[in-house]
Amino acid sequence: MKFKAEIDVMPLDALLDPQGKAVSNSMGNIGLNEISNVRIGKHIRLFVEADSKAIAAEKVDEACKKMLANQIMESYSFSVEEV
């Protein structure tokens, strides 16, 4: 079976996010003063061949822990669906 995973990786809340801060500071320049505290992360989509959704989720979690997210500085979440 084939599954699609959508993964979001974000900097931990306790850490500075210089890119997000720069975007937050620029919002006023384009007339969007209501927007603040921007955090910038990454979105990853991948496909997994597995016998079940649970096994696919295990593989995605393993990929996040070993390569896609630096757990010292980032958190991650993901969803898995059959395609």
GIFENQUI-V447105 format. One record per residue. N is the residue number from 1. RES is the residue in one small letter. OMEGA is omega in radians with two decimals (999 if undefined). NEAR is the number of other C-alpha atoms within 8 Angstrom. Layout:
((N RES OMEGA NEAR) (N RES OMEGA NEAR))
This chain:
((1 m -3.13 7) (2 k -3.12 9) (3 f 3.06 14) (4 k 3.09 12) (5 a 3.04 13) (6 e -3.03 11) (7 i 3.03 11) (8 d 3.11 11) (9 v -3.09 13) (10 m 3.04 11) (11 p 3.10 12) (12 l -3.10 8) (13 d -3.09 5) (14 a -3.10 4) (15 l 3.06 7) (16 l 3.08 5) (17 d -3.06 9) (18 p 3.13 6) (19 q 3.10 8) (20 g 3.12 11) (21 k 3.12 11) (22 a 3.12 8) (23 v 3.11 9) (24 s -3.12 12) (25 n -3.12 9) (26 s -3.10 8) (27 m 3.11 12) (28 g -3.14 9) (29 n -3.14 7) (30 i 3.05 6) (31 g -3.13 6) (32 l -3.10 8) (33 n -3.11 7) (34 e -3.08 4) (35 i 3.13 8) (36 s 3.08 8) (37 n 3.12 7) (38 v 3.04 9) (39 r -3.10 10) (40 i 3.11 9) (41 g 3.11 8) (42 k 3.11 7) (43 h -3.10 8) (44 i 3.04 7) (45 r 3.08 8) (46 l -3.14 7) (47 f -3.07 8) (48 v 2.97 11) (49 e -3.13 8) (50 a -3.13 10) (51 d -3.13 7) (52 s 3.11 7) (53 k -3.14 11) (54 a 3.12 6) (55 i 3.09 9) (56 a 3.13 14) (57 a 3.09 10) (58 e -3.14 8) (59 k 3.11 9) (60 v 3.12 10) (61 d 3.11 8) (62 e 3.12 8) (63 a 3.12 9) (64 c -3.10 10) (65 k -3.04 10) (66 k -3.03 7) (67 m -2.91 7) (68 l -3.13 8) (69 a 3.02 11) (70 n -3.00 9) (71 q 3.05 7) (72 i -3.05 4) (73 m -3.01 8) (74 e 2.96 11) (75 s 3.12 11) (76 y 3.00 10) (77 s -3.13 7) (78 f 3.00 8) (79 s 3.14 8) (80 v 3.08 11) (81 e 3.14 8) (82 e 3.09 8) (83 v 999 5))
